[in-house]
Amino acid sequence: MNALQQLKAITENQKSISTSRLAPLLREIELMYIGQGKRIAKQRKELNLLQITKKRTE
């Protein structure tokens, strides 16, 4: 179960939770978003390069 699913389960089933339990989930979620942002930036760069290459061949 990933961190977002764990957080969702916690919020659905518990009225309160300790911050020490949330801290690792928050860190994992942050790392997921950082990784996603890096993948998106890489894909954007690759698309830009493809567009430049395509324009040169036209």
N, CA, C and O atoms as a printed pandas DataFrame, in Angstrom:
     atom_number atom_name residue_name chain_id  residue_number  x_coord  y_coord  z_coord
0              1         N          MET        A               1    0.850   -1.172    0.000
1              2        CA          MET        A               1    0.000    0.000    0.000
2              3         C          MET        A               1    0.900    1.241    0.000
3              4         O          MET        A               1    1.792    1.363    0.839
4              5         N          ASN        A               2    0.663    2.156   -0.939
5              6        CA          ASN        A               2    1.509    3.347   -0.976
6              7         C          ASN        A               2    1.076    4.363    0.082
7              8         O          ASN        A               2    0.053    4.187    0.744
8              9         N          ALA        A               3    1.846    5.395    0.226
9             10        CA          ALA        A               3    1.630    6.376    1.295
10            11         C          ALA        A               3    0.277    7.069    1.183
11            12         O          ALA        A               3   -0.375    7.321    2.196
12            13         N          LEU        A               4   -0.152    7.380   -0.040
13            14        CA          LEU        A               4   -1.449    8.042   -0.203
14            15         C          LEU        A               4   -2.594    7.128    0.215
15            16         O          LEU        A               4   -3.558    7.581    0.833
16            17         N          GLN        A               5   -2.494    5.858   -0.116
17            18        CA          GLN        A               5   -3.516    4.900    0.297
18            19         C          GLN        A               5   -3.524    4.730    1.814
19            20         O          GLN        A               5   -4.587    4.626    2.427
20            21         N          GLN        A               6   -2.338    4.702    2.413
21            22        CA          GLN        A               6   -2.252    4.588    3.870
22            23         C          GLN        A               6   -2.880    5.806    4.543
23            24         O          GLN        A               6   -3.624    5.671    5.515
24            25         N          LEU        A               7   -2.580    6.986    4.025
25            26        CA          LEU        A               7   -3.141    8.207    4.594
26            27         C          LEU        A               7   -4.656    8.219    4.459
27            28         O          LEU        A               7   -5.358    8.608    5.392
28            29         N          LYS        A               8   -5.158    7.803    3.322
29            30        CA          LYS        A               8   -6.604    7.738    3.103
30            31         C          LYS        A               8   -7.249    6.768    4.089
31            32         O          LYS        A               8   -8.293    7.074    4.665
32            33         N          ALA        A               9   -6.633    5.597    4.289
33            34        CA          ALA        A               9   -7.163    4.615    5.234
34            35         C          ALA        A               9   -7.170    5.167    6.655
35            36         O          ALA        A               9   -8.114    4.934    7.410
36            37         N          ILE        A              10   -6.127    5.894    7.017
37            38        CA          ILE        A              10   -6.048    6.476    8.354
38            39         C          ILE        A              10   -7.166    7.487    8.554
39            40         O          ILE        A              10   -7.844    7.472    9.581
40            41         N          THR        A              11   -7.361    8.366    7.576
41            42        CA          THR        A              11   -8.381    9.414    7.721
42            43         C          THR        A              11   -9.792    8.841    7.711
43            44         O          THR        A              11  -10.697    9.425    8.307
44            45         N          GLU        A              12   -9.993    7.716    7.047
45            46        CA          GLU        A              12  -11.315    7.102    7.018
46            47         C          GLU        A              12  -11.626    6.326    8.288
47            48         O          GLU        A              12  -12.789    6.217    8.676
48            49         N          ASN        A              13  -10.599    5.783    8.944
49            50        CA          ASN        A              13  -10.830    4.851   10.053
50            51         C          ASN        A              13  -10.469    5.377   11.441
51            52         O          ASN        A              13  -10.809    4.742   12.439
52            53         N          GLN        A              14   -9.796    6.510   11.526
53            54        CA          GLN        A              14   -9.349    6.982   12.826
54            55         C          GLN        A              14   -9.736    8.438   13.037
55            56         O          GLN        A              14   -9.765    9.235   12.099
56            57         N          LYS        A              15  -10.032    8.767   14.290
57            58        CA          LYS        A              15  -10.359   10.151   14.632
58            59         C          LYS        A              15   -9.101   10.964   14.908
59            60         O          LYS        A              15   -9.083   12.174   14.683
60            61         N          SER        A              16   -8.066   10.318   15.387
61            62        CA          SER        A              16   -6.825   11.036   15.663
62            63         C          SER        A              16   -5.636   10.132   15.344
63            64         O          SER        A              16   -5.751    8.908   15.275
64            65         N          ILE        A              17   -4.491   10.787   15.153
65            66        CA          ILE        A              17   -3.263   10.058   14.818
66            67         C          ILE        A              17   -2.075   10.880   15.317
67            68         O          ILE        A              17   -2.130   12.110   15.352
68            69         N          SER        A              18   -1.033   10.207   15.692
69            70        CA          SER        A              18    0.152   10.917   16.176
70            71         C          SER        A              18    0.968   11.444   14.994
71            72         O          SER        A              18    0.981   10.861   13.910
72            73         N          THR        A              19    1.639   12.554   15.239
73            74        CA          THR        A              19    2.462   13.139   14.175
74            75         C          THR        A              19    3.636   12.235   13.818
75            76         O          THR        A              19    4.116   12.263   12.685
76            77         N          SER        A              20    4.098   11.439   14.766
77            78        CA          SER        A              20    5.215   10.535   14.476
78            79         C          SER        A              20    4.803    9.467   13.465
79            80         O          SER        A              20    5.648    8.939   12.742
80            81         N          ARG        A              21    3.531    9.152   13.412
81            82        CA          ARG        A              21    3.045    8.193   12.425
82            83         C          ARG        A              21    2.842    8.859   11.066
83            84         O          ARG        A              21    2.974    8.209   10.029
84            85         N          LEU        A              22    2.526   10.134   11.068
85            86        CA          LEU        A              22    2.302   10.849    9.816
86            87         C          LEU        A              22    3.606   11.277    9.139
87            88         O          LEU        A              22    3.660   11.373    7.912
88            89         N          ALA        A              23    4.636   11.529    9.907
89            90        CA          ALA        A              23    5.892   12.041    9.354
90            91         C          ALA        A              23    6.478   11.162    8.248
91            92         O          ALA        A              23    6.849   11.689    7.200
92            93         N          PRO        A              24    6.575    9.835    8.440
93            94        CA          PRO        A              24    7.125    9.012    7.355
94            95         C          PRO        A              24    6.223    8.996    6.116
95            96         O          PRO        A              24    6.713    8.938    4.989
96            97         N          LEU        A              25    4.907    9.047    6.331
97            98        CA          LEU        A              25    3.986    9.089    5.197
98            99         C          LEU        A              25    4.168   10.380    4.416
99           100         O          LEU        A              25    4.182   10.374    3.185
100          101         N          LEU        A              26    4.306   11.475    5.128
101          102        CA          LEU        A              26    4.508   12.764    4.471
102          103         C          LEU        A              26    5.798   12.757    3.658
103          104         O          LEU        A              26    5.820   13.240    2.526
104          105         N          ARG        A              27    6.845   12.225    4.212
105          106        CA          ARG        A              27    8.129   12.164    3.498
106          107         C          ARG        A              27    8.004   11.331    2.221
107          108         O          ARG        A              27    8.522   11.705    1.169
108          109         N          GLU        A              28    7.311   10.201    2.328
109          110        CA          GLU        A              28    7.132    9.336    1.158
110          111         C          GLU        A              28    6.304   10.044    0.077
111          112         O          GLU        A              28    6.606    9.937   -1.111
112          113         N          ILE        A              29    5.269   10.762    0.495
113          114        CA          ILE        A              29    4.436   11.506   -0.457
114          115         C          ILE        A              29    5.258   12.610   -1.123
115          116         O          ILE        A              29    5.155   12.815   -2.332
116          117         N          GLU        A              30    6.062   13.312   -0.348
117          118        CA          GLU        A              30    6.927   14.351   -0.914
118          119         C          GLU        A              30    7.867   13.768   -1.967
119          120         O          GLU        A              30    8.041   14.347   -3.040
120          121         N          LEU        A              31    8.471   12.622   -1.656
121          122        CA          LEU        A              31    9.391   11.989   -2.598
122          123         C          LEU        A              31    8.666   11.540   -3.866
123          124         O          LEU        A              31    9.223   11.606   -4.962
124          125         N          MET        A              32    7.418   11.081   -3.711
125          126        CA          MET        A              32    6.629   10.684   -4.881
126          127         C          MET        A              32    6.396   11.882   -5.793
127          128         O          MET        A              32    6.557   11.776   -7.009
128          129         N          TYR        A              33    6.017   13.021   -5.216
129          130        CA          TYR        A              33    5.751   14.210   -6.020
130          131         C          TYR        A              33    7.026   14.780   -6.646
131          132         O          TYR        A              33    6.997   15.264   -7.777
132          133         N          ILE        A              34    8.123   14.725   -5.928
133          134        CA          ILE        A              34    9.395   15.176   -6.496
134          135         C          ILE        A              34    9.766   14.296   -7.688
135          136         O          ILE        A              34   10.168   14.799   -8.737
136          137         N          GLY        A              35    9.630   12.996   -7.522
137          138        CA          GLY        A              35    9.925   12.067   -8.612
138          139         C          GLY        A              35    9.017   12.288   -9.807
139          140         O          GLY        A              35    9.462   12.248  -10.954
140          141         N          GLN        A              36    7.740   12.523   -9.530
141          142        CA          GLN        A              36    6.788   12.772  -10.609
142          143         C          GLN        A              36    7.150   14.064  -11.349
143          144         O          GLN        A              36    7.089   14.116  -12.578
144          145         N          GLY        A              37    7.522   15.086  -10.611
145          146        CA          GLY        A              37    7.912   16.355  -11.225
146          147         C          GLY        A              37    9.142   16.194  -12.107
147          148         O          GLY        A              37    9.222   16.787  -13.183
148          149         N          LYS        A              38   10.092   15.402  -11.656
149          150        CA          LYS        A              38   11.300   15.156  -12.452
150          151         C          LYS        A              38   10.961   14.405  -13.737
151          152         O          LYS        A              38   11.494   14.714  -14.802
152          153         N          ARG        A              39   10.061   13.409  -13.629
153          154        CA          ARG        A              39    9.654   12.668  -14.831
154          155         C          ARG        A              39    8.945   13.580  -15.825
155          156         O          ARG        A              39    9.191   13.499  -17.028
156          157         N          ILE        A              40    8.072   14.443  -15.330
157          158        CA          ILE        A              40    7.351   15.370  -16.204
158          159         C          ILE        A              40    8.324   16.332  -16.880
159          160         O          ILE        A              40    8.201   16.598  -18.075
160          161         N          ALA        A              41    9.282   16.851  -16.129
161          162        CA          ALA        A              41   10.268   17.771  -16.707
162          163         C          ALA        A              41   11.095   17.073  -17.786
163          164         O          ALA        A              41   11.376   17.659  -18.831
164          165         N          LYS        A              42   11.481   15.835  -17.534
165          166        CA          LYS        A              42   12.257   15.067  -18.514
166          167         C          LYS        A              42   11.428   14.834  -19.779
167          168         O          LYS        A              42   11.935   14.978  -20.891
168          169         N          GLN        A              43   10.157   14.475  -19.607
169          170        CA          GLN        A              43    9.290   14.245  -20.763
170          171         C          GLN        A              43    9.082   15.529  -21.551
171          172         O          GLN        A              43    9.071   15.507  -22.782
172          173         N          ARG        A              44    8.917   16.642  -20.857
173          174        CA          ARG        A              44    8.740   17.935  -21.525
174          175         C          ARG        A              44    9.980   18.278  -22.352
175          176         O          ARG        A              44    9.876   18.744  -23.487
176          177         N          LYS        A              45   11.149   18.040  -21.765
177          178        CA          LYS        A              45   12.402   18.319  -22.468
178          179         C          LYS        A              45   12.526   17.439  -23.711
179          180         O          LYS        A              45   12.919   17.918  -24.775
180          181         N          GLU        A              46   12.191   16.154  -23.580
181          182        CA          GLU        A              46   12.260   15.242  -24.715
182          183         C          GLU        A              46   11.294   15.664  -25.816
183          184         O          GLU        A              46   11.642   15.613  -26.996
184          185         N          LEU        A              47   10.088   16.080  -25.446
185          186        CA          LEU        A              47    9.120   16.541  -26.440
186          187         C          LEU        A              47    9.613   17.788  -27.162
187          188         O          LEU        A              47    9.451   17.914  -28.376
188          189         N          ASN        A              48   10.214   18.705  -26.415
189          190        CA          ASN        A              48   10.762   19.916  -27.034
190          191         C          ASN        A              48   11.860   19.571  -28.030
191          192         O          ASN        A              48   11.918   20.147  -29.116
192          193         N          LEU        A              49   12.728   18.638  -27.669
193          194        CA          LEU        A              49   13.792   18.213  -28.581
194          195         C          LEU        A              49   13.209   17.573  -29.837
195          196         O          LEU        A              49   13.699   17.808  -30.942
196          197         N          LEU        A              50   12.169   16.770  -29.669
197          198        CA          LEU        A              50   11.530   16.147  -30.827
198          199         C          LEU        A              50   10.898   17.196  -31.738
199          200         O          LEU        A              50   10.974   17.086  -32.962
200          201         N          GLN        A              51   10.283   18.201  -31.148
201          202        CA          GLN        A              51    9.668   19.260  -31.942
202          203         C          GLN        A              51   10.728   20.048  -32.719
203          204         O          GLN        A              51   10.523   20.394  -33.883
204          205         N          ILE        A              52   11.843   20.325  -32.076
205          206        CA          ILE        A              52   12.934   21.046  -32.740
206          207         C          ILE        A              52   13.474   20.212  -33.900
207          208         O          ILE        A              52   13.703   20.730  -34.993
208          209         N          THR        A              53   13.675   18.922  -33.653
209          210        CA          THR        A              53   14.177   18.023  -34.685
210          211         C          THR        A              53   13.198   17.943  -35.855
211          212         O          THR        A              53   13.605   17.947  -37.017
212          213         N          LYS        A              54   11.928   17.872  -35.544
213          214        CA          LYS        A              54   10.902   17.782  -36.591
214          215         C          LYS        A              54   10.878   19.056  -37.435
215          216         O          LYS        A              54   10.750   18.987  -38.657
216          217         N          LYS        A              55   11.001   20.212  -36.792
217          218        CA          LYS        A              55   10.996   21.478  -37.523
218          219         C          LYS        A              55   12.192   21.578  -38.457
219          220         O          LYS        A              55   12.083   22.140  -39.547
220          221         N          ARG        A              56   13.326   21.042  -38.042
221          222        CA          ARG        A              56   14.535   21.087  -38.868
222          223         C          ARG        A              56   14.396   20.234  -40.114
223          224         O          ARG        A              56   14.955   20.567  -41.160
224          225         N          THR        A              57   13.661   19.142  -40.015
225          226        CA          THR        A              57   13.521   18.232  -41.146
226          227         C          THR        A              57   12.421   18.672  -42.105
227          228         O          THR        A              57   12.328   18.143  -43.212
228          229         N          GLU        A              58   11.604   19.610  -41.710
229          230        CA          GLU        A              58   10.510   20.068  -42.582
230          231         C          GLU        A              58   10.993   21.040  -43.612
231          232         O          GLU        A              58   10.203   21.522  -44.424
